[in-house]
Amino acid sequence: MMKKAAGYVSLCLIWGTTWMAIKIGLQDLTPFFSLGIRYLLASVFLAGYLYLKEGKLSFRIKHWKLTIAITLFNYILPYCLVYWGEQYIYSDLTSVIFSSLPLNISLLTLFIFREERFSAKDAVGIFIGFAGIFTIFSEPLIKNSGFNLPGMISVYLASVSAALVTLIIRKSKEKFHPIKVNLVPVITTGILITGISLLLEDVGRSRLTVSAFFAVSYLAMFGTVFAFAVYFWLIRRIKLSLVASISYITPLVAIFAGWVFLKENLSLFQIIGASLVLSGVFLTLRKGKKPPPTPVPE
């Protein structure tokens, strides 16, 4: 019981602070360079973990379609959008917008995959959640200053991408090891994004400061490899509804971390919007039937 509780708490803390770590890294590193280095490091950590556990490494791809989907929609697309968007908005606001993930999963399930019917509670939860998103997005339109609408849209699209890959994995009938299947996508993401950075960004602007080094290392080791291992260990040992509840706890951690360490303060619009989003997520996830799994965010 203590191990399960420790795993749950560690996931909430790690996933809640990854947004702050991204922001810290972006203070000294260009977005794609920071992201590419993160995944190159994560590749080393993940390969080392699998080698110690299995005694060997296999880079053979058994499930091409699934591997491509995970690479594109769980790593490359959402993280490029998050890193680009978080240059312009607070880390806690990034976390709140991304927490619309369960709402996007529900909408994609209804309108694209057409797998299940919605209850009145589902409909109310989605309505409240997107009322919160609209409230957050309305501030730059009303005030016309101080907030970056493209940055917020970018993070929201990252959430949609993560929701899509969650449903692709859920619908897949192929059997795969939940950690091994990510080795090639993580390596591929690290190489591709680093290459894109060298081609498109002025990498000379990047400064490998102590804070940037520790931020990227934290994201690679804890935000990617450790959290990923703990997540798949937990989903076999506790109720999936409890695992899904992490989706509305991590934004609270992110808001607190951003306020304490980065001196970020949410505006009244953002506080109201965040409250609505988290309330909608809570209602959507609080169902008797099995909820969809929560993909690893960062």
C-alpha positions in Angstrom: 0.0 0.0 0.0 2.8 2.4 0.9 4.5 1.7 -2.5 1.3 2.4 -4.4 0.7 5.7 -2.5 4.4 6.7 -3.0 4.0 6.0 -6.7 0.8 8.0 -7.0 2.2 11.0 -5.1 5.5 10.9 -7.1 3.6 11.0 -10.4 1.5 14.0 -9.3 4.6 15.9 -8.2 6.7 15.0 -11.2 4.1 15.6 -13.8 3.0 18.8 -12.0 6.5 20.2 -12.0 7.6 19.3 -15.5 5.9 22.4 -16.8 8.0 24.6 -14.5 11.1 22.7 -15.6 10.3 23.3 -19.3 9.9 27.0 -18.6 13.3 27.1 -16.8 15.0 25.4 -19.7 13.4 27.8 -22.2 15.0 30.8 -20.4 18.4 29.7 -21.7 17.8 27.3 -24.5 15.9 27.5 -27.8 12.7 25.4 -27.8 13.6 22.6 -30.2 17.1 22.4 -29.0 15.9 22.1 -25.4 13.4 19.4 -26.5 15.9 17.5 -28.6 18.5 17.3 -25.9 15.9 16.2 -23.4 14.9 13.2 -25.6 18.5 12.3 -26.5 19.2 12.1 -22.7 15.9 10.3 -22.1 17.0 7.8 -24.8 20.2 7.0 -22.9 18.3 6.7 -19.6 15.6 4.5 -21.1 18.0 2.3 -22.9 20.1 1.9 -19.7 16.9 1.0 -17.8 15.8 -1.6 -20.3 19.4 -3.1 -20.5 19.7 -3.4 -16.8 16.2 -5.0 -16.5 16.4 -7.3 -19.6 20.1 -7.8 -20.1 19.9 -6.8 -23.7 18.4 -4.1 -26.1 16.3 -4.7 -29.1 15.7 -2.0 -31.7 13.6 -4.2 -33.9 10.2 -2.7 -34.6 7.3 -5.2 -34.4 4.4 -2.8 -34.7 5.2 -0.2 -37.4 1.9 1.7 -37.4 1.7 1.9 -33.7 5.4 3.0 -33.5 4.8 5.8 -36.1 1.6 6.9 -34.3 3.4 7.1 -30.9 6.4 8.9 -32.4 4.3 11.5 -34.2 1.3 12.1 -31.9 2.7 11.3 -28.5 6.1 12.8 -28.8 7.1 15.0 -31.8 3.9 16.9 -32.5 2.6 17.6 -28.9 6.0 18.4 -27.4 7.0 20.7 -30.3 3.7 22.5 -29.7 4.1 22.7 -25.9 7.7 23.9 -26.1 6.9 26.5 -28.7 3.8 27.7 -26.9 5.3 27.8 -23.4 7.8 30.4 -24.6 4.9 32.9 -24.5 2.7 31.8 -21.6 3.1 30.8 -18.0 4.0 27.2 -17.0 0.9 26.9 -14.8 -1.4 28.2 -17.6 0.2 25.6 -19.9 -0.6 22.8 -17.5 -4.2 24.0 -17.1 -4.8 24.1 -20.9 -3.2 20.7 -21.4 -5.4 19.3 -18.6 -8.3 19.5 -21.1 -6.9 16.1 -22.3 -9.7 13.9 -20.8 -12.3 16.3 -22.4 -10.6 16.0 -25.8 -10.5 12.2 -25.4 -14.2 12.2 -24.7 -15.0 14.3 -27.7 -12.8 12.3 -30.1 -14.4 9.1 -28.7 -17.9 10.5 -29.5 -17.4 12.2 -32.8 -14.6 10.3 -34.5 -14.2 6.9 -33.0 -18.0 6.6 -32.1 -17.3 4.0 -29.4 -19.6 5.1 -26.6 -22.6 7.1 -25.6 -22.5 10.1 -23.3 -24.4 10.4 -20.1 -25.8 13.7 -18.9 -22.9 14.0 -16.5 -20.4 13.6 -19.4 -22.2 16.3 -21.4 -22.2 18.7 -18.4 -18.5 18.0 -17.7 -17.5 18.7 -21.3 -19.6 21.9 -21.4 -18.1 23.2 -18.1 -14.6 22.2 -19.2 -14.7 24.0 -22.5 -16.4 27.0 -20.9 -13.2 27.2 -18.8 -11.1 26.9 -22.0 -13.1 29.7 -23.6 -12.8 31.9 -20.5 -9.0 31.5 -20.5 -8.8 32.1 -24.3 -11.1 35.1 -24.1 -8.7 37.2 -22.0 -6.2 38.2 -24.7 -9.1 38.9 -27.0 -10.8 41.2 -24.5 -7.7 42.9 -23.1 -5.7 42.7 -26.4 -2.5 42.6 -24.4 -0.5 40.7 -21.9 -1.3 37.2 -23.1 -0.4 35.2 -26.2 -3.3 33.6 -28.0 -1.2 31.6 -30.5 0.8 30.1 -27.6 -2.4 29.0 -25.8 -3.8 27.5 -29.0 -0.5 25.7 -29.6 -0.7 24.0 -26.1 -4.4 23.1 -26.7 -3.6 21.4 -30.0 -0.8 19.5 -28.1 -3.6 18.2 -25.8 -5.7 17.1 -28.8 -2.7 15.2 -30.3 -2.1 13.4 -27.0 -5.8 12.5 -26.8 -5.7 11.1 -30.3 -2.7 8.8 -29.6 -4.3 7.6 -26.4 -7.3 6.4 -28.4 -5.1 4.9 -31.1 -3.3 2.9 -28.5 -6.5 2.0 -26.8 -8.0 0.7 -30.1 -4.9 -1.2 -31.1 -5.3 -5.0 -30.9 -1.5 -5.5 -31.0 0.2 -6.8 -27.8 3.2 -4.8 -26.8 5.5 -4.1 -23.9 4.4 -0.6 -22.6 8.0 0.6 -22.0 9.8 -1.2 -24.8 7.5 0.1 -27.4 8.6 3.7 -26.6 12.4 3.1 -27.0 12.5 3.7 -30.8 10.0 6.6 -30.6 12.0 8.4 -27.9 15.3 7.9 -29.8 13.8 9.0 -33.1 12.2 12.1 -31.5 15.6 13.1 -29.9 17.4 12.8 -33.2 14.8 14.4 -35.4 14.1 17.4 -33.1 17.8 18.0 -32.5 18.3 18.0 -36.2 15.4 20.4 -36.8 16.9 22.7 -34.2 20.3 22.8 -35.8 18.6 23.6 -39.2 16.0 26.1 -38.2 17.0 27.7 -34.9 19.8 30.0 -33.9 21.3 27.4 -31.5 24.1 29.9 -30.8 21.6 31.8 -28.6 21.4 28.8 -26.3 23.4 28.9 -23.1 24.0 25.7 -21.2 23.6 27.2 -17.7 23.4 25.2 -14.5 19.7 25.8 -14.3 19.1 24.7 -17.9 21.2 21.6 -17.4 19.3 20.5 -14.3 16.0 21.3 -15.9 16.6 19.2 -19.1 18.1 16.4 -17.0 15.1 16.4 -14.7 12.7 16.3 -17.6 14.7 13.4 -19.3 15.3 11.3 -16.2 12.2 11.9 -14.1 9.7 13.5 -16.4 10.1 10.9 -19.1 11.8 7.6 -18.0 11.0 7.4 -14.3 7.4 8.7 -14.5 6.7 6.4 -17.5 7.9 3.3 -15.6 5.9 4.3 -12.4 2.8 5.0 -14.5 2.7 1.6 -16.1 3.6 0.0 -12.8 0.6 1.8 -11.2 -2.1 1.0 -13.8 -1.7 -2.7 -13.0 -2.1 -2.2 -9.2 -4.7 0.6 -8.6 -8.0 1.6 -10.0 -7.8 3.3 -13.3 -10.2 6.0 -12.1 -7.6 6.8 -9.5 -4.8 7.0 -12.1 -7.0 9.2 -14.2 -7.5 11.6 -11.3 -3.9 12.6 -11.8 -5.2 14.7 -14.7 -6.8 17.3 -12.4 -4.2 17.1 -9.6 -1.1 17.9 -11.7 -2.4 21.4 -12.8 -2.8 22.3 -9.1 0.8 21.3 -8.4 1.9 23.3 -11.5 0.0 26.4 -10.4 1.6 26.1 -6.9 5.1 25.5 -8.3 4.8 28.4 -10.8 3.6 30.7 -8.1 6.4 29.8 -5.6 9.4 29.3 -7.8 8.7 31.4 -10.9 6.6 34.1 -9.3 3.8 33.4 -11.8 0.3 34.7 -10.8 -2.8 33.7 -12.6 -5.2 36.5 -13.5 -8.9 36.4 -12.4 -9.9 35.2 -15.9 -7.3 32.3 -15.7 -8.4 31.4 -12.1 -12.0 31.2 -13.1 -11.1 29.3 -16.3 -8.8 26.9 -14.5 -11.5 26.1 -12.0 -14.0 25.4 -14.7 -11.6 23.2 -16.7 -10.7 21.1 -13.6 -14.3 20.8 -12.6 -15.2 19.6 -16.1 -12.4 17.1 -16.1 -13.5 15.9 -12.7 -17.1 15.3 -13.8 -15.9 13.6 -17.1 -13.6 11.2 -15.3 -16.0 10.5 -12.4 -17.8 7.7 -14.1 -18.6 4.2 -13.1 -17.3 2.7 -16.3 -13.6 2.3 -17.1 -12.0 5.6 -18.0 -9.5 5.9 -20.9 -5.8 5.7 -19.8 -3.9 8.9 -19.3 -0.9 9.2 -21.6 2.4 10.4 -20.2 2.4 14.2 -20.6 5.8 15.3 -20.5 
